[in-house]
Amino acid sequence: MSGELLLQVTVSGLTNGFLYALIGLGLAVVYKGSAIINAAQGDFAIVGAIVTVLFTQSAGMPYWVSIVIGVMAAALLGGLMEVACIRPMLRLKASEESILLATVGLTFLIGAVVLVVVGKAAYFLPPIGGEAQVQVGSATLQRHAVIVVAAALLVVAALAAFYKYTHLGRSMVAASSDADGAVSIGINVPLMRTFTFMLGGLIGGIAGVLQTPLIGVSFAMGIAITLKGVAATVLGGLVNPMGAVAGGLIIGLAEALAVFLFNSGYQNVVTMGLLIVIMIAMPNGLFVTARRRGG
Amino acid sequence: MDRSLLPDSVRAGSASTRHSGGRGLALVLTCVSLAAAPLLLSVHYVDLLVFAALLAISGLGVGFLLGQAGIINLAQVAFYGIGAYATAHVTVAWNLPGLLGLLLGVVISAAFALVMGLPLLRLSGHFLALATLALMVIVTQLFFEWDWLTGGSLGIGGIPKISLFGWTFDTPMKFYYFAWPIALLCFWMLSNIADGRPGLAMRAMRDSPEAAEVMAVDSTALRTKLFVLSAILGSISGSLFAHYVGYISVESFTLERTIVMIMAPVIGGVRNPWSALPGAIFLSFLPELLSPLGEVYRILFGLGLVLVIILFPQGLLGIANWRRVK
């Protein structure tokens, strides 16, 4: 009996892990492209999910169309955030601390907008792929969970290909790794940073749409989501977006174990404790590369 | 442009000496207007000013950390909560005087800040800020889970008004004349620290850690001491809050609270230790001014916070010097 429960908990922990991985991936993409930790990353997820909810439940649009609109809205929010907030701050040579503080302020602001628009309630979306169940050994899970895993892996693969093979992706890498060099070969560095934030928003929006059928969405969730993503991405190594997937899975499993051993109230305590320990003990993540960056 | 070539600590030093004449006057004017305010204002505004005093005390702690040592502390609401729950527990469950609750809160907060600060303060920049945020999430979650101690979401009510030497501070007016002198005393002590040799060491550490180490500044010890000091101020503020409102629950200790605490000095202009004072008054009155708008006030409030961070890195106190610097 207990073994079955453990399997069930492990499977749901892995599903959550892929969600944290996606949030972490968004954070890592923004960090890679701008050396900024975006405390409002979790709010991309909220905005993506809430916009999807509004279009599918209030406007009555088909689910898939609403998802596309929701994810696009999160991407646009990312672009807007860069243009309206990050760019002027960089121009005024603001410190690392004040930029982080500004993104913390943005969390509050976006949360307030969501609160005013939809209120305090938690919203859910129908599971993608219907209510069907899938059997894994003795554990059952929704088909939605399988789609979460598949979507996360797809995003990872698409991102890797984007950075490696497309002109835009390579320009974005160039703009962040050597801004002066990038300017000299005609790359618009601020524009690349805007694209970086849009990409962060896009990935965040996808994560939001995927999480909402499982845990729902409400206005104040942003910072908790961000912090779990931070835990995933720091564990995986900040400059290595793919590491976030491994980090997310470890965090998801650790949480599941904590719920199994104590109770669900200690889920956040364990994750945040783990985050602190990871940052102190392994600031470069699990996969330390020769270049020491990101610590 | 030439000013920006100077090390920040030198600029901060010259800024404080340049205004030393006007500063005493500003201080006297502040004290006089604060002393006279309750006589002129209605009880409602006196009440807001009491909350401003509480915010100023906890904001002073985080503002001092950020402005003098470059440490973002987003965990202040945790220490605020520890102070509040210590007071509630000592006065309600044990039926002992409020002063003991305040002291117990200070002792627990200081010890906790020391134990957490030693490992956490090895981090810097982004990681330190995120670690304090994680610490805040842990502590507020524990407030929620340990309902045998904190009452959870039901909270603890019936906290008596604080009394000293047979004098009970049971009206907003009386509490005002209790809280503000404490606040001003804290400000006076910390601005003295900032003006003295420790302040110089802190700013040197903030602007050039390696150079400060060479000049025999023990950064780890100094940062830890400051973190503990900030936690003590947070705890005092929390204890006073518990006495003033008489009822506390987990709803009082949220992310929003911790953001407001760090925004008070940031809005005031964080490099000046006194910045939390105008910032706290501003932040206490702003929601009140915007509240007729309903929930929309939260959007304007958030927008205002973000705009101030982006446009006025020097804060409200900096606006006066703005033309001069340009």
Chai-1 contact restraints between the chains, C-beta under 6 A:
chainA,res_idxA,chainB,res_idxB,connection_type,confidence,min_distance_angstrom,max_distance_angstrom,comment,restraint_id
A,I37,B,H126,contact,1.0,0.0,6.0,A-B,restraint_1
A,P88,B,I310,contact,1.0,0.0,6.0,A-B,restraint_2
A,M89,B,I310,contact,1.0,0.0,6.0,A-B,restraint_3
A,E96,B,G125,contact,1.0,0.0,6.0,A-B,restraint_4
A,E97,B,I72,contact,1.0,0.0,6.0,A-B,restraint_5
A,S98,B,I309,contact,1.0,0.0,6.0,A-B,restraint_6
A,L100,B,H126,contact,1.0,0.0,6.0,A-B,restraint_7
A,L100,B,A129,contact,1.0,0.0,6.0,A-B,restraint_8
A,L101,B,I309,contact,1.0,0.0,6.0,A-B,restraint_9
A,A102,B,V306,contact,1.0,0.0,6.0,A-B,restraint_10
A,A102,B,I309,contact,1.0,0.0,6.0,A-B,restraint_11
A,G105,B,L305,contact,1.0,0.0,6.0,A-B,restraint_12
A,G105,B,V306,contact,1.0,0.0,6.0,A-B,restraint_13
A,G105,B,I309,contact,1.0,0.0,6.0,A-B,restraint_14
A,L106,B,V306,contact,1.0,0.0,6.0,A-B,restraint_15
A,F108,B,I259,contact,1.0,0.0,6.0,A-B,restraint_16
A,F108,B,G302,contact,1.0,0.0,6.0,A-B,restraint_17
A,L109,B,G302,contact,1.0,0.0,6.0,A-B,restraint_18
A,L109,B,L303,contact,1.0,0.0,6.0,A-B,restraint_19
A,L109,B,V306,contact,1.0,0.0,6.0,A-B,restraint_20
A,A112,B,R298,contact,1.0,0.0,6.0,A-B,restraint_21
A,A112,B,I299,contact,1.0,0.0,6.0,A-B,restraint_22
A,A112,B,G302,contact,1.0,0.0,6.0,A-B,restraint_23
A,V113,B,I299,contact,1.0,0.0,6.0,A-B,restraint_24
A,V116,B,E295,contact,1.0,0.0,6.0,A-B,restraint_25
A,V116,B,V296,contact,1.0,0.0,6.0,A-B,restraint_26
A,V116,B,I299,contact,1.0,0.0,6.0,A-B,restraint_27
A,I223,B,L255,contact,1.0,0.0,6.0,A-B,restraint_28
A,L227,B,A134,contact,1.0,0.0,6.0,A-B,restraint_29
A,V230,B,L130,contact,1.0,0.0,6.0,A-B,restraint_30
A,G265,B,E145,contact,1.0,0.0,6.0,A-B,restraint_31
A,N268,B,V137,contact,1.0,0.0,6.0,A-B,restraint_32
A,N268,B,Q141,contact,1.0,0.0,6.0,A-B,restraint_33
A,V269,B,I138,contact,1.0,0.0,6.0,A-B,restraint_34
A,V269,B,Q141,contact,1.0,0.0,6.0,A-B,restraint_35
A,M272,B,A134,contact,1.0,0.0,6.0,A-B,restraint_36
A,M272,B,V137,contact,1.0,0.0,6.0,A-B,restraint_37
A,M272,B,I138,contact,1.0,0.0,6.0,A-B,restraint_38
A,L275,B,A134,contact,1.0,0.0,6.0,A-B,restraint_39
A,I276,B,A131,contact,1.0,0.0,6.0,A-B,restraint_40
A,I276,B,A134,contact,1.0,0.0,6.0,A-B,restraint_41
A,M279,B,L123,contact,1.0,0.0,6.0,A-B,restraint_42
A,M279,B,F127,contact,1.0,0.0,6.0,A-B,restraint_43
A,M279,B,A131,contact,1.0,0.0,6.0,A-B,restraint_44
A,I280,B,P119,contact,1.0,0.0,6.0,A-B,restraint_45
